[in-house]
Amino acid sequence: MDTDEYELAKRFRTGPIRSPAGVCAGRTIIDGTRIGVHDVIGLLQNGETIDTLIPRCFPDLKRSQVYECLAYYEDHRPEIDRLVAEQMAEDSRSGSSSITTCRTISHCSKATLGKMSI
């Protein structure tokens, strides 16, 4: 991870992360998309890298948007970690693994996994 890009995104956030009512159950998403911050973070926590996440999972995202998700996560870990736990429990009950594979992830899923070192 390029620390300079991450720090810049964290310091100069202009608001591309939103929690709009009525969209994705009010979960925090990347502005202009239906992609949840928790979706991005969950996939990164399960082995995707920024370099693989974009082409394999979210080809319309920019690197800067992924760094915005990381910055948001750094400041809102309890919220995102709660969503991860909910998604993991739901996946366990249903036998699916939406958080661990981009092919089945819902852009409005309740995802994000445990703690991640940034």
CORNORUR-V75985 format. One record per residue. SS is DSSP state (hx for helix, st for strand, lp for the rest). PHI is phi in degrees with one decimal (none if undefined). Layout:
SS;PHI
SS;PHI
This chain:
lp;none
lp;-82.4
hx;-59.7
hx;-61.3
hx;-63.8
hx;-63.1
hx;-61.8
hx;-62.8
hx;-61.9
hx;-67.0
hx;-74.6
lp;-115.7
lp;-56.8
lp;-107.0
lp;101.1
lp;-78.5
st;-107.7
st;-132.7
lp;-127.6
lp;-74.3
lp;-63.4
lp;82.5
lp;-120.1
hx;51.8
hx;57.6
hx;76.8
lp;-70.3
lp;-71.5
st;-127.5
st;-80.6
lp;-52.5
lp;82.6
lp;-134.9
lp;-115.8
lp;-89.7
st;-76.1
hx;-55.6
hx;-63.1
hx;-63.6
hx;-63.6
hx;-63.7
hx;-58.8
hx;-67.0
hx;-63.5
hx;-70.3
lp;-104.0
lp;111.4
lp;-69.2
lp;-114.5
hx;-58.9
hx;-69.1
hx;-95.3
hx;-59.6
hx;-64.8
hx;-70.3
hx;-84.2
lp;-113.8
lp;-134.6
lp;-62.5
lp;-88.3
lp;-80.4
lp;-100.4
hx;-54.5
hx;-61.1
hx;-69.5
hx;-65.4
hx;-64.7
hx;-62.8
hx;-61.7
hx;-62.7
hx;-65.1
hx;-62.0
hx;-60.5
hx;-57.5
hx;-90.3
lp;-136.3
hx;-54.6
hx;-58.2
hx;-61.9
hx;-69.1
hx;-62.4
hx;-63.6
hx;-63.8
hx;-62.4
hx;-59.9
hx;-61.9
hx;-65.5
hx;-63.1
hx;-64.6
hx;-63.2
hx;-62.0
hx;-64.6
hx;-66.5
hx;-89.9
lp;78.4
lp;-98.8
lp;-139.7
lp;-61.0
lp;-79.0
lp;-99.4
lp;-140.4
lp;-74.3
lp;-67.5
lp;-112.7
lp;-70.0
lp;-90.8
lp;-64.6
lp;-120.0
lp;-70.8
lp;-98.8
lp;-87.5
lp;154.1
lp;-98.5
lp;-10.9
lp;-98.4
lp;-128.9
lp;-82.5
lp;-114.1
